[in-house]
Amino acid sequence: QVQLVESGGGLVQAGGSLTLSCVASGSVFGIYAMGWYRQAPGKQRDLVAGITVTGTSANYADSVKGRFTISRDNAKNTVYLQMNSLKPEDTAVYYCNANHRGGDYWGQGTQVTVSS
């Protein structure tokens, strides 16, 4: 079973950038499709970006296309989310997700707050 630990969240002004990292341990990282989700207060948890096992393909929520980039380094057991041109509506807790054969694993989340 994989364990996930996110980092990199914080407070940033609108227009700024942050890079989130998620380090995996306890299992073979290269078998998991990875994703970043976010959940704002009172709202459901939604997919922000996902990346395939090999990292050759990614998908994004419409709201972040052109601003966010997901990537992974299988040698470092890490997935990243580069977030540029941040907006106040990007404020949320961001969660790392690992998926393998229908099994979902989650990190504890990292808070991102964008001030206007």
ZIZI-V782742 format. One record per residue. N is the residue number from 1. RES is the residue in one letter. BURIAL is + if it has 16 or more other ideal C-beta (glycine too) atoms within 10 Angstrom, else -. Layout:
{{N,RES,BURIAL} {N,RES,BURIAL}}
This chain:
{{1,Q,-} {2,V,+} {3,Q,-} {4,L,+} {5,V,-} {6,E,+} {7,S,-} {8,G,+} {9,G,+} {10,G,-} {11,L,-} {12,V,+} {13,Q,-} {14,A,-} {15,G,-} {16,G,-} {17,S,-} {18,L,+} {19,T,-} {20,L,+} {21,S,+} {22,C,+} {23,V,+} {24,A,+} {25,S,-} {26,G,-} {27,S,-} {28,V,-} {29,F,+} {30,G,-} {31,I,-} {32,Y,+} {33,A,+} {34,M,+} {35,G,+} {36,W,+} {37,Y,+} {38,R,+} {39,Q,-} {40,A,-} {41,P,-} {42,G,-} {43,K,-} {44,Q,-} {45,R,+} {46,D,-} {47,L,-} {48,V,+} {49,A,+} {50,G,+} {51,I,+} {52,T,-} {53,V,+} {54,T,-} {55,G,-} {56,T,-} {57,S,-} {58,A,+} {59,N,-} {60,Y,+} {61,A,-} {62,D,-} {63,S,-} {64,V,+} {65,K,-} {66,G,-} {67,R,-} {68,F,+} {69,T,+} {70,I,+} {71,S,-} {72,R,+} {73,D,-} {74,N,+} {75,A,-} {76,K,-} {77,N,+} {78,T,+} {79,V,+} {80,Y,+} {81,L,+} {82,Q,-} {83,M,+} {84,N,-} {85,S,-} {86,L,+} {87,K,-} {88,P,-} {89,E,-} {90,D,+} {91,T,+} {92,A,+} {93,V,+} {94,Y,+} {95,Y,+} {96,C,+} {97,N,+} {98,A,+} {99,N,+} {100,H,-} {101,R,-} {102,G,-} {103,G,-} {104,D,-} {105,Y,+} {106,W,-} {107,G,+} {108,Q,-} {109,G,+} {110,T,+} {111,Q,-} {112,V,+} {113,T,-} {114,V,+} {115,S,-} {116,S,-}}
